[in-house]
């Protein structure tokens, strides 16, 4: 007689139970074998020094911001993080190197907001700002400051505008490179005031400031970390900051809007990235180390002396912020018609 499965014999149940038990044991053994490997991936990292690529020269704001967080994170991770300066092409040379680096957490990028601005200004960018990188954290947010040489015969933004109108386009403004927030803040200044001036891009803030103090260029919107020492020493005059509120580092300096330039609000920010396919547990370890470092009062104080506000966002928050910034700067590029010269 044909046996219906619902009325299976006890022997059938027994053999089925044994088979299921064998499968469960095998699965448990497999999971147990995998668990230490997964744990090792997280707990072994980092087991060698980490290279932090800064795509600008030493001494500029991107370099200064990167070095502070690198030293603090190295202490947290019990592993040295060394800075490797790879300047060129508005940060694109160093960024492209990191995009192509092994995704193992041993090569990272510290860059400024132009990471998301470059695609709006250049026809060809050798990487995708979103798809080729894993965001780790936003390190700091920094006002830009409008600076002129100390002996320039102006002491306010309105006096500078009058001076620029008189000069009929003969004035040069410096920036840390094409597409940088420094460059685009200069373009926005032209739009909002109707003045004419020529853009002179440099490979970073450091050489631009040298030429500004030497008189080869007449003004610059610079990031506060690199400009502050020269403002403090009296070699440069700060006329205004570009953020909505005044900076705690320069409380006497008005904002651009207070100085009479309506609709002017920009800042630059600095972030940390890894190559796109870096394991999630490694990105999490790096993000946690960065966030803890940025919460330390002595690290926050170091940044505040530069005029920078520590942030320490999560990778997800940082990615969302990058997307909103990409839209904002693309609109300024569209209004100004700025392109890489």
Secondary structure, 3 states (H helix, E strand, C coil): CCCCHHHCCHHHHHHHHHHHHHHHHHHHHHHHHHHHHHHHHHHCCCCCCEEEEECCCCCCHHHHHHHHHHHHHHHHHCCCEEEEECCCCCCHHHHHHHHCCCCCCCEEEEEECHHHHHHHHCCCCCCCCCCCEEEEEEEEEEEEEEEEECCCCCCCHHHHHHHHHHHCCCCEEEECCCCCHHHHHHHHHHHHHCCCCEEEECCCHHHHHHHHHHCCCCEEEEEHHHHHHHHHCCCEEEEEECCCCCCHHHCCCCECCCCCCCCCCCEEEEEEEEECCCCHHHHHHHHHHHHHHHHCHHHHHHHHHHCEEECCCCHHHHHHHHHHHHHHHHHHHHHHCCCCC
